[in-house]
Structures are given as structure tokens and as C-alpha cells.
């Protein structure tokens, strides 16, 4: 069963690998840690037991702008 929760700093290595393996993109772990620090409510993970099955990260980049 999938559970959705806020992204935690301890998840960063797993989502970095998930991004690399599924999208072929590599963001530094500092990218995710900065987002967690500044916008913790904008990042969610879906877990299946202890495994991260997916995630979503959103940030506000300016007035009326988001990504």
C-alpha cells in the first residue's frame, strides 16, 4: 500500500537515484536539501513499505510563479 508523506533529508539519496535511473538526470543532493530547508511543505514522497516509489518537488520561484 502506498503512503504519501513529506520529503525528509534522509530520503535525498533515494530520490537522487530514482531521478537518475528514471529520468537520466542528476541533481546534486544539495538541491533537494535546500528545497526541504526552505519549502518543506512543497515536497512529498510516496512510499511502499520502506521503498520510495515516487516523489514530487515544487518550489515558488517568484511572485505568481512556481515550478
PDB file with SEQRES, HELIX, SHEET and CRYST1 records, atoms N, CA, C and O in Angstrom:
SEQRES   1 A   67  UNK UNK UNK UNK UNK UNK UNK UNK UNK UNK UNK UNK UNK          
SEQRES   2 A   67  UNK UNK UNK UNK UNK UNK UNK UNK UNK UNK UNK UNK UNK          
SEQRES   3 A   67  UNK UNK UNK UNK UNK UNK UNK UNK UNK UNK UNK UNK UNK          
SEQRES   4 A   67  UNK UNK UNK UNK UNK UNK UNK UNK UNK UNK UNK UNK UNK          
SEQRES   5 A   67  UNK UNK UNK UNK UNK UNK UNK UNK UNK UNK UNK UNK UNK          
SEQRES   6 A   67  UNK UNK                                                      
HELIX    1 AA1 UNK A    9  UNK A   11  5                                   3    
HELIX    2 AA2 UNK A   12  UNK A   23  1                                  12    
HELIX    3 AA3 UNK A   29  UNK A   38  1                                  10    
HELIX    4 AA4 UNK A   40  UNK A   42  5                                   3    
SHEET    1 AA1 3 UNK A   2  UNK A   6  0                                        
SHEET    2 AA1 3 UNK A  43  UNK A  48 -1                                        
SHEET    3 AA1 3 UNK A  51  UNK A  57 -1                                        
SHEET    1 AA2 2 UNK A  60  UNK A  62  0                                        
SHEET    2 AA2 2 UNK A  65  UNK A  66 -1                                        
CRYST1    1.000    1.000    1.000  90.00  90.00  90.00 P 1           1          
ATOM      1  N   UNK A   1       0.831  -1.172   0.000  1.00  0.00           N  
ATOM      2  CA  UNK A   1       0.000   0.000   0.000  1.00  0.00           C  
ATOM      3  C   UNK A   1       0.886   1.249   0.000  1.00  0.00           C  
ATOM      4  O   UNK A   1       1.849   1.329   0.763  1.00  0.00           O  
ATOM      5  N   UNK A   2       0.564   2.205  -0.842  1.00  0.00           N  
ATOM      6  CA  UNK A   2       1.336   3.447  -0.907  1.00  0.00           C  
ATOM      7  C   UNK A   2       0.908   4.404   0.197  1.00  0.00           C  
ATOM      8  O   UNK A   2      -0.271   4.517   0.533  1.00  0.00           O  
ATOM      9  N   UNK A   3       1.889   5.076   0.742  1.00  0.00           N  
ATOM     10  CA  UNK A   3       1.677   6.114   1.736  1.00  0.00           C  
ATOM     11  C   UNK A   3       2.367   7.370   1.239  1.00  0.00           C  
ATOM     12  O   UNK A   3       3.486   7.303   0.729  1.00  0.00           O  
ATOM     13  N   UNK A   4       1.711   8.520   1.383  1.00  0.00           N  
ATOM     14  CA  UNK A   4       2.301   9.797   0.979  1.00  0.00           C  
ATOM     15  C   UNK A   4       2.652  10.574   2.234  1.00  0.00           C  
ATOM     16  O   UNK A   4       1.858  10.669   3.170  1.00  0.00           O  
ATOM     17  N   UNK A   5       3.862  11.129   2.235  1.00  0.00           N  
ATOM     18  CA  UNK A   5       4.329  11.914   3.383  1.00  0.00           C  
ATOM     19  C   UNK A   5       5.290  12.987   2.890  1.00  0.00           C  
ATOM     20  O   UNK A   5       5.687  12.994   1.725  1.00  0.00           O  
ATOM     21  N   UNK A   6       5.656  13.891   3.789  1.00  0.00           N  
ATOM     22  CA  UNK A   6       6.628  14.928   3.451  1.00  0.00           C  
ATOM     23  C   UNK A   6       8.003  14.318   3.199  1.00  0.00           C  
ATOM     24  O   UNK A   6       8.384  13.330   3.826  1.00  0.00           O  
ATOM     25  N   UNK A   7       8.727  14.916   2.283  1.00  0.00           N  
ATOM     26  CA  UNK A   7      10.100  14.513   1.991  1.00  0.00           C  
ATOM     27  C   UNK A   7      10.982  14.820   3.199  1.00  0.00           C  
ATOM     28  O   UNK A   7      10.859  15.878   3.817  1.00  0.00           O  
ATOM     29  N   UNK A   8      11.862  13.895   3.525  1.00  0.00           N  
ATOM     30  CA  UNK A   8      12.792  14.056   4.650  1.00  0.00           C  
ATOM     31  C   UNK A   8      14.220  14.100   4.123  1.00  0.00           C  
ATOM     32  O   UNK A   8      14.501  13.547   3.059  1.00  0.00           O  
ATOM     33  N   UNK A   9      15.125  14.748   4.849  1.00  0.00           N  
ATOM     34  CA  UNK A   9      16.527  14.746   4.421  1.00  0.00           C  
ATOM     35  C   UNK A   9      17.079  13.333   4.217  1.00  0.00           C  
ATOM     36  O   UNK A   9      17.925  13.122   3.349  1.00  0.00           O  
ATOM     37  N   UNK A  10      16.615  12.381   4.996  1.00  0.00           N  
ATOM     38  CA  UNK A  10      17.103  11.004   4.849  1.00  0.00           C  
ATOM     39  C   UNK A  10      16.638  10.341   3.550  1.00  0.00           C  
ATOM     40  O   UNK A  10      17.131   9.270   3.197  1.00  0.00           O  
ATOM     41  N   UNK A  11      15.695  10.964   2.833  1.00  0.00           N  
ATOM     42  CA  UNK A  11      15.194  10.432   1.558  1.00  0.00           C  
ATOM     43  C   UNK A  11      16.019  10.881   0.361  1.00  0.00           C  
ATOM     44  O   UNK A  11      15.878  10.328  -0.730  1.00  0.00           O  
ATOM     45  N   UNK A  12      16.869  11.868   0.548  1.00  0.00           N  
ATOM     46  CA  UNK A  12      17.523  12.532  -0.576  1.00  0.00           C  
ATOM     47  C   UNK A  12      18.342  11.577  -1.445  1.00  0.00           C  
ATOM     48  O   UNK A  12      18.262  11.657  -2.671  1.00  0.00           O  
ATOM     49  N   UNK A  13      19.108  10.695  -0.862  1.00  0.00           N  
ATOM     50  CA  UNK A  13      19.893   9.765  -1.687  1.00  0.00           C  
ATOM     51  C   UNK A  13      18.992   8.881  -2.536  1.00  0.00           C  
ATOM     52  O   UNK A  13      19.308   8.609  -3.694  1.00  0.00           O  
ATOM     53  N   UNK A  14      17.886   8.433  -1.984  1.00  0.00           N  
ATOM     54  CA  UNK A  14      16.957   7.579  -2.728  1.00  0.00           C  
ATOM     55  C   UNK A  14      16.300   8.325  -3.883  1.00  0.00           C  
ATOM     56  O   UNK A  14      16.183   7.780  -4.980  1.00  0.00           O  
ATOM     57  N   UNK A  15      15.869   9.569  -3.652  1.00  0.00           N  
ATOM     58  CA  UNK A  15      15.214  10.282  -4.749  1.00  0.00           C  
ATOM     59  C   UNK A  15      16.222  10.740  -5.796  1.00  0.00           C  
ATOM     60  O   UNK A  15      15.882  10.860  -6.973  1.00  0.00           O  
ATOM     61  N   UNK A  16      17.462  10.998  -5.378  1.00  0.00           N  
ATOM     62  CA  UNK A  16      18.508  11.324  -6.349  1.00  0.00           C  
ATOM     63  C   UNK A  16      18.728  10.142  -7.284  1.00  0.00           C  
ATOM     64  O   UNK A  16      18.832  10.324  -8.497  1.00  0.00           O  
ATOM     65  N   UNK A  17      18.798   8.948  -6.741  1.00  0.00           N  
ATOM     66  CA  UNK A  17      18.973   7.743  -7.556  1.00  0.00           C  
ATOM     67  C   UNK A  17      17.741   7.470  -8.411  1.00  0.00           C  
ATOM     68  O   UNK A  17      17.875   7.068  -9.567  1.00  0.00           O  
ATOM     69  N   UNK A  18      16.564   7.679  -7.874  1.00  0.00           N  
ATOM     70  CA  UNK A  18      15.331   7.489  -8.634  1.00  0.00           C  
ATOM     71  C   UNK A  18      15.275   8.443  -9.826  1.00  0.00           C  
ATOM     72  O   UNK A  18      14.883   8.042 -10.922  1.00  0.00           O  
ATOM     73  N   UNK A  19      15.659   9.688  -9.622  1.00  0.00           N  
ATOM     74  CA  UNK A  19      15.695  10.666 -10.707  1.00  0.00           C  
ATOM     75  C   UNK A  19      16.712  10.265 -11.762  1.00  0.00           C  
ATOM     76  O   UNK A  19      16.438  10.352 -12.959  1.00  0.00           O  
ATOM     77  N   UNK A  20      17.864   9.835 -11.331  1.00  0.00           N  
ATOM     78  CA  UNK A  20      18.922   9.424 -12.256  1.00  0.00           C  
ATOM     79  C   UNK A  20      18.479   8.209 -13.083  1.00  0.00           C  
ATOM     80  O   UNK A  20      18.669   8.183 -14.299  1.00  0.00           O  
ATOM     81  N   UNK A  21      17.897   7.218 -12.431  1.00  0.00           N  
ATOM     82  CA  UNK A  21      17.543   5.981 -13.137  1.00  0.00           C  
ATOM     83  C   UNK A  21      16.304   6.126 -14.018  1.00  0.00           C  
ATOM     84  O   UNK A  21      16.229   5.493 -15.071  1.00  0.00           O  
ATOM     85  N   UNK A  22      15.340   6.939 -13.615  1.00  0.00           N  
ATOM     86  CA  UNK A  22      14.108   7.045 -14.398  1.00  0.00           C  
ATOM     87  C   UNK A  22      14.121   8.184 -15.409  1.00  0.00           C  
ATOM     88  O   UNK A  22      13.511   8.066 -16.472  1.00  0.00           O  
ATOM     89  N   UNK A  23      14.795   9.272 -15.103  1.00  0.00           N  
ATOM     90  CA  UNK A  23      14.805  10.430 -15.997  1.00  0.00           C  
ATOM     91  C   UNK A  23      16.145  10.675 -16.670  1.00  0.00           C  
ATOM     92  O   UNK A  23      16.238  11.460 -17.613  1.00  0.00           O  
ATOM     93  N   UNK A  24      17.179  10.006 -16.189  1.00  0.00           N  
ATOM     94  CA  UNK A  24      18.510  10.236 -16.743  1.00  0.00           C  
ATOM     95  C   UNK A  24      19.087  11.586 -16.352  1.00  0.00           C  
ATOM     96  O   UNK A  24      20.014  12.078 -16.996  1.00  0.00           O  
ATOM     97  N   UNK A  25      18.544  12.184 -15.305  1.00  0.00           N  
ATOM     98  CA  UNK A  25      19.009  13.489 -14.834  1.00  0.00           C  
ATOM     99  C   UNK A  25      19.656  13.315 -13.465  1.00  0.00           C  
ATOM    100  O   UNK A  25      19.248  12.468 -12.671  1.00  0.00           O  
ATOM    101  N   UNK A  26      20.655  14.122 -13.212  1.00  0.00           N  
ATOM    102  CA  UNK A  26      21.353  14.031 -11.926  1.00  0.00           C  
ATOM    103  C   UNK A  26      21.417  15.416 -11.289  1.00  0.00           C  
ATOM    104  O   UNK A  26      22.158  16.288 -11.743  1.00  0.00           O  
ATOM    105  N   UNK A  27      20.643  15.603 -10.246  1.00  0.00           N  
ATOM    106  CA  UNK A  27      20.701  16.834  -9.473  1.00  0.00           C  
ATOM    107  C   UNK A  27      21.530  16.563  -8.227  1.00  0.00           C  
ATOM    108  O   UNK A  27      21.456  15.470  -7.666  1.00  0.00           O  
ATOM    109  N   UNK A  28      22.315  17.531  -7.788  1.00  0.00           N  
ATOM    110  CA  UNK A  28      23.100  17.311  -6.566  1.00  0.00           C  
ATOM    111  C   UNK A  28      22.176  17.180  -5.355  1.00  0.00           C  
ATOM    112  O   UNK A  28      21.089  17.759  -5.326  1.00  0.00           O  
ATOM    113  N   UNK A  29      22.611  16.429  -4.377  1.00  0.00           N  
ATOM    114  CA  UNK A  29      21.788  16.259  -3.179  1.00  0.00           C  
ATOM    115  C   UNK A  29      21.523  17.600  -2.491  1.00  0.00           C  
ATOM    116  O   UNK A  29      20.499  17.768  -1.828  1.00  0.00           O  
ATOM    117  N   UNK A  30      22.436  18.544  -2.647  1.00  0.00           N  
ATOM    118  CA  UNK A  30      22.241  19.866  -2.039  1.00  0.00           C  
ATOM    119  C   UNK A  30      21.006  20.567  -2.602  1.00  0.00           C  
ATOM    120  O   UNK A  30      20.381  21.366  -1.905  1.00  0.00           O  
ATOM    121  N   UNK A  31      20.647  20.279  -3.849  1.00  0.00           N  
ATOM    122  CA  UNK A  31      19.446  20.847  -4.472  1.00  0.00           C  
ATOM    123  C   UNK A  31      18.209  20.472  -3.652  1.00  0.00           C  
ATOM    124  O   UNK A  31      17.412  21.335  -3.283  1.00  0.00           O  
ATOM    125  N   UNK A  32      18.065  19.189  -3.375  1.00  0.00           N  
ATOM    126  CA  UNK A  32      16.907  18.714  -2.615  1.00  0.00           C  
ATOM    127  C   UNK A  32      16.953  19.172  -1.163  1.00  0.00           C  
ATOM    128  O   UNK A  32      15.920  19.522  -0.592  1.00  0.00           O  
ATOM    129  N   UNK A  33      18.124  19.173  -0.568  1.00  0.00           N  
ATOM    130  CA  UNK A  33      18.243  19.606   0.829  1.00  0.00           C  
ATOM    131  C   UNK A  33      17.874  21.076   0.992  1.00  0.00           C  
ATOM    132  O   UNK A  33      17.269  21.458   1.995  1.00  0.00           O  
ATOM    133  N   UNK A  34      18.233  21.897   0.017  1.00  0.00           N  
ATOM    134  CA  UNK A  34      17.867  23.313   0.055  1.00  0.00           C  
ATOM    135  C   UNK A  34      16.361  23.480  -0.041  1.00  0.00           C  
ATOM    136  O   UNK A  34      15.776  24.297   0.670  1.00  0.00           O  
ATOM    137  N   UNK A  35      15.732  22.710  -0.918  1.00  0.00           N  
ATOM    138  CA  UNK A  35      14.274  22.781  -1.054  1.00  0.00           C  
ATOM    139  C   UNK A  35      13.591  22.354   0.244  1.00  0.00           C  
ATOM    140  O   UNK A  35      12.648  23.007   0.693  1.00  0.00           O  
ATOM    141  N   UNK A  36      14.056  21.276   0.840  1.00  0.00           N  
ATOM    142  CA  UNK A  36      13.476  20.817   2.108  1.00  0.00           C  
ATOM    143  C   UNK A  36      13.626  21.892   3.186  1.00  0.00           C  
ATOM    144  O   UNK A  36      12.714  22.117   3.982  1.00  0.00           O  
ATOM    145  N   UNK A  37      14.766  22.540   3.200  1.00  0.00           N  
ATOM    146  CA  UNK A  37      15.026  23.570   4.215  1.00  0.00           C  
ATOM    147  C   UNK A  37      14.103  24.776   4.049  1.00  0.00           C  
ATOM    148  O   UNK A  37      13.575  25.295   5.032  1.00  0.00           O  
ATOM    149  N   UNK A  38      13.908  25.226   2.797  1.00  0.00           N  
ATOM    150  CA  UNK A  38      13.161  26.459   2.553  1.00  0.00           C  
ATOM    151  C   UNK A  38      11.671  26.246   2.295  1.00  0.00           C  
ATOM    152  O   UNK A  38      10.865  27.113   2.633  1.00  0.00           O  
ATOM    153  N   UNK A  39      11.288  25.121   1.706  1.00  0.00           N  
ATOM    154  CA  UNK A  39       9.891  24.842   1.370  1.00  0.00           C  
ATOM    155  C   UNK A  39       9.535  23.403   1.731  1.00  0.00           C  
ATOM    156  O   UNK A  39       9.209  22.617   0.841  1.00  0.00           O  
ATOM    157  N   UNK A  40       9.589  23.041   2.998  1.00  0.00           N  
ATOM    158  CA  UNK A  40       9.368  21.637   3.379  1.00  0.00           C  
ATOM    159  C   UNK A  40       7.985  21.113   3.005  1.00  0.00           C  
ATOM    160  O   UNK A  40       7.827  19.919   2.752  1.00  0.00           O  
ATOM    161  N   UNK A  41       6.984  21.990   2.968  1.00  0.00           N  
ATOM    162  CA  UNK A  41       5.634  21.537   2.660  1.00  0.00           C  
ATOM    163  C   UNK A  41       5.405  21.301   1.164  1.00  0.00           C  
ATOM    164  O   UNK A  41       4.346  20.806   0.776  1.00  0.00           O  
ATOM    165  N   UNK A  42       6.373  21.646   0.327  1.00  0.00           N  
ATOM    166  CA  UNK A  42       6.215  21.506  -1.122  1.00  0.00           C  
ATOM    167  C   UNK A  42       6.822  20.249  -1.706  1.00  0.00           C  
ATOM    168  O   UNK A  42       6.907  20.125  -2.928  1.00  0.00           O  
ATOM    169  N   UNK A  43       7.241  19.324  -0.884  1.00  0.00           N  
ATOM    170  CA  UNK A  43       7.910  18.120  -1.372  1.00  0.00           C  
ATOM    171  C   UNK A  43       7.322  16.892  -0.691  1.00  0.00           C  
ATOM    172  O   UNK A  43       7.309  16.789   0.536  1.00  0.00           O  
ATOM    173  N   UNK A  44       6.841  15.972  -1.503  1.00  0.00           N  
ATOM    174  CA  UNK A  44       6.199  14.769  -0.986  1.00  0.00           C  
ATOM    175  C   UNK A  44       6.841  13.525  -1.578  1.00  0.00           C  
ATOM    176  O   UNK A  44       7.364  13.557  -2.692  1.00  0.00           O  
ATOM    177  N   UNK A  45       6.800  12.438  -0.833  1.00  0.00           N  
ATOM    178  CA  UNK A  45       7.237  11.142  -1.348  1.00  0.00           C  
ATOM    179  C   UNK A  45       6.104  10.143  -1.167  1.00  0.00           C  
ATOM    180  O   UNK A  45       5.318  10.230  -0.224  1.00  0.00           O  
ATOM    181  N   UNK A  46       6.041   9.198  -2.090  1.00  0.00           N  
ATOM    182  CA  UNK A  46       5.135   8.061  -1.972  1.00  0.00           C  
ATOM    183  C   UNK A  46       5.994   6.864  -1.611  1.00  0.00           C  
ATOM    184  O   UNK A  46       6.955   6.548  -2.311  1.00  0.00           O  
ATOM    185  N   UNK A  47       5.652   6.205  -0.529  1.00  0.00           N  
ATOM    186  CA  UNK A  47       6.429   5.048  -0.095  1.00  0.00           C  
ATOM    187  C   UNK A  47       5.580   3.786  -0.169  1.00  0.00           C  
ATOM    188  O   UNK A  47       4.365   3.808   0.030  1.00  0.00           O  
ATOM    189  N   UNK A  48       6.256   2.704  -0.457  1.00  0.00           N  
ATOM    190  CA  UNK A  48       5.653   1.372  -0.445  1.00  0.00           C  
ATOM    191  C   UNK A  48       6.475   0.565   0.547  1.00  0.00           C  
ATOM    192  O   UNK A  48       7.505  -0.010   0.194  1.00  0.00           O  
ATOM    193  N   UNK A  49       6.017   0.526   1.782  1.00  0.00           N  
ATOM    194  CA  UNK A  49       6.840  -0.038   2.848  1.00  0.00           C  
ATOM    195  C   UNK A  49       7.998   0.907   3.120  1.00  0.00           C  
ATOM    196  O   UNK A  49       7.786   2.086   3.404  1.00  0.00           O  
ATOM    197  N   UNK A  50       9.214   0.398   3.035  1.00  0.00           N  
ATOM    198  CA  UNK A  50      10.406   1.228   3.239  1.00  0.00           C  
ATOM    199  C   UNK A  50      10.976   1.773   1.939  1.00  0.00           C  
ATOM    200  O   UNK A  50      11.980   2.485   1.959  1.00  0.00           O  
ATOM    201  N   UNK A  51      10.351   1.451   0.803  1.00  0.00           N  
ATOM    202  CA  UNK A  51      10.870   1.846  -0.508  1.00  0.00           C  
ATOM    203  C   UNK A  51      10.156   3.099  -1.000  1.00  0.00           C  
ATOM    204  O   UNK A  51       8.933   3.201  -0.908  1.00  0.00           O  
ATOM    205  N   UNK A  52      10.923   4.051  -1.524  1.00  0.00           N  
ATOM    206  CA  UNK A  52      10.324   5.231  -2.134  1.00  0.00           C  
ATOM    207  C   UNK A  52       9.907   4.860  -3.551  1.00  0.00           C  
ATOM    208  O   UNK A  52      10.733   4.468  -4.376  1.00  0.00           O  
ATOM    209  N   UNK A  53       8.607   4.990  -3.817  1.00  0.00           N  
ATOM    210  CA  UNK A  53       8.053   4.627  -5.117  1.00  0.00           C  
ATOM    211  C   UNK A  53       7.959   5.830  -6.045  1.00  0.00           C  
ATOM    212  O   UNK A  53       7.903   5.663  -7.264  1.00  0.00           O  
ATOM    213  N   UNK A  54       7.941   7.034  -5.493  1.00  0.00           N  
ATOM    214  CA  UNK A  54       7.855   8.242  -6.300  1.00  0.00           C  
ATOM    215  C   UNK A  54       7.937   9.469  -5.415  1.00  0.00           C  
ATOM    216  O   UNK A  54       7.895   9.376  -4.188  1.00  0.00           O  
ATOM    217  N   UNK A  55       8.056  10.617  -6.055  1.00  0.00           N  
ATOM    218  CA  UNK A  55       8.120  11.862  -5.293  1.00  0.00           C  
ATOM    219  C   UNK A  55       7.724  13.022  -6.178  1.00  0.00           C  
ATOM    220  O   UNK A  55       7.726  12.916  -7.405  1.00  0.00           O  
ATOM    221  N   UNK A  56       7.385  14.127  -5.547  1.00  0.00           N  
ATOM    222  CA  UNK A  56       7.094  15.368  -6.251  1.00  0.00           C  
ATOM    223  C   UNK A  56       7.726  16.498  -5.448  1.00  0.00           C  
ATOM    224  O   UNK A  56       7.652  16.526  -4.220  1.00  0.00           O  
ATOM    225  N   UNK A  57       8.344  17.422  -6.161  1.00  0.00           N  
ATOM    226  CA  UNK A  57       9.000  18.564  -5.534  1.00  0.00           C  
ATOM    227  C   UNK A  57       8.490  19.816  -6.229  1.00  0.00           C  
ATOM    228  O   UNK A  57       8.531  19.908  -7.456  1.00  0.00           O  
ATOM    229  N   UNK A  58       8.018  20.767  -5.461  1.00  0.00           N  
ATOM    230  CA  UNK A  58       7.566  22.029  -6.016  1.00  0.00           C  
ATOM    231  C   UNK A  58       8.175  23.186  -5.251  1.00  0.00           C  
ATOM    232  O   UNK A  58       8.382  23.104  -4.041  1.00  0.00           O  
ATOM    233  N   UNK A  59       8.459  24.264  -5.964  1.00  0.00           N  
ATOM    234  CA  UNK A  59       9.016  25.454  -5.323  1.00  0.00           C  
ATOM    235  C   UNK A  59       8.336  26.694  -5.870  1.00  0.00           C  
ATOM    236  O   UNK A  59       7.835  26.700  -6.994  1.00  0.00           O  
ATOM    237  N   UNK A  60       8.325  27.727  -5.075  1.00  0.00           N  
ATOM    238  CA  UNK A  60       7.871  29.034  -5.529  1.00  0.00           C  
ATOM    239  C   UNK A  60       9.118  29.801  -5.924  1.00  0.00           C  
ATOM    240  O   UNK A  60      10.017  30.007  -5.108  1.00  0.00           O  
ATOM    241  N   UNK A  61       9.168  30.224  -7.182  1.00  0.00           N  
ATOM    242  CA  UNK A  61      10.374  30.894  -7.664  1.00  0.00           C  
ATOM    243  C   UNK A  61      10.208  32.402  -7.781  1.00  0.00           C  
ATOM    244  O   UNK A  61      11.182  33.111  -8.033  1.00  0.00           O  
ATOM    245  N   UNK A  62       9.006  32.897  -7.603  1.00  0.00           N  
ATOM    246  CA  UNK A  62       8.770  34.323  -7.666  1.00  0.00           C  
ATOM    247  C   UNK A  62       7.285  34.595  -7.492  1.00  0.00           C  
ATOM    248  O   UNK A  62       6.493  33.667  -7.329  1.00  0.00           O  
ATOM    249  N   UNK A  63       6.910  35.867  -7.528  1.00  0.00           N  
ATOM    250  CA  UNK A  63       5.511  36.233  -7.393  1.00  0.00           C  
ATOM    251  C   UNK A  63       4.725  35.624  -8.549  1.00  0.00           C  
ATOM    252  O   UNK A  63       5.031  35.859  -9.718  1.00  0.00           O  
ATOM    253  N   UNK A  64       3.709  34.840  -8.204  1.00  0.00           N  
ATOM    254  CA  UNK A  64       2.842  34.174  -9.175  1.00  0.00           C  
ATOM    255  C   UNK A  64       3.584  33.206 -10.092  1.00  0.00           C  
ATOM    256  O   UNK A  64       3.112  32.902 -11.187  1.00  0.00           O  
ATOM    257  N   UNK A  65       4.725  32.728  -9.656  1.00  0.00           N  
ATOM    258  CA  UNK A  65       5.490  31.755 -10.432  1.00  0.00           C  
ATOM    259  C   UNK A  65       5.801  30.559  -9.550  1.00  0.00           C  
ATOM    260  O   UNK A  65       6.142  30.703  -8.375  1.00  0.00           O  
ATOM    261  N   UNK A  66       5.681  29.403 -10.123  1.00  0.00           N  
ATOM    262  CA  UNK A  66       6.034  28.180  -9.406  1.00  0.00           C  
ATOM    263  C   UNK A  66       6.627  27.206 -10.397  1.00  0.00           C  
ATOM    264  O   UNK A  66       6.494  27.369 -11.609  1.00  0.00           O  
ATOM    265  N   UNK A  67       7.288  26.184  -9.862  1.00  0.00           N  
ATOM    266  CA  UNK A  67       7.849  25.163 -10.737  1.00  0.00           C  
ATOM    267  C   UNK A  67       7.838  23.833 -10.058  1.00  0.00           C  
ATOM    268  O   UNK A  67       8.273  22.840 -10.640  1.00  0.00           O  
TER     269      UNK A  67                                                      
END                                                                             
